[in-house]
Amino acid sequence: MTENDKTYRLHIDGNLFRRQRGLLMRLGALVHGKQAYKPKPGDEALLEGLLNLTDAIADEAHDQHGIDCLLDG
């Protein structure tokens, strides 16, 4: 590791993350096939969890590494 490497210390529920990733893969396949999205029970909670995960990554990037991920393009 070099001085510029960034280390993140997130606590991730493996089973939940697996289900969230599955939802993203399903959404990606629908977009690729230009198909309509039909939500399944629980999708809203999984998406909310993914938004929380990206917020946690951005918060840690800012707090620990001085990177403002939410504003930098």
Secondary structure, DSSP 8 states (H G I E B T S, - for coil): --TT---------HHHHHHHHHHHHHHHHHHHTT------TTHHHHHHHHHHHHHHHHHHHHHHH---TTT--
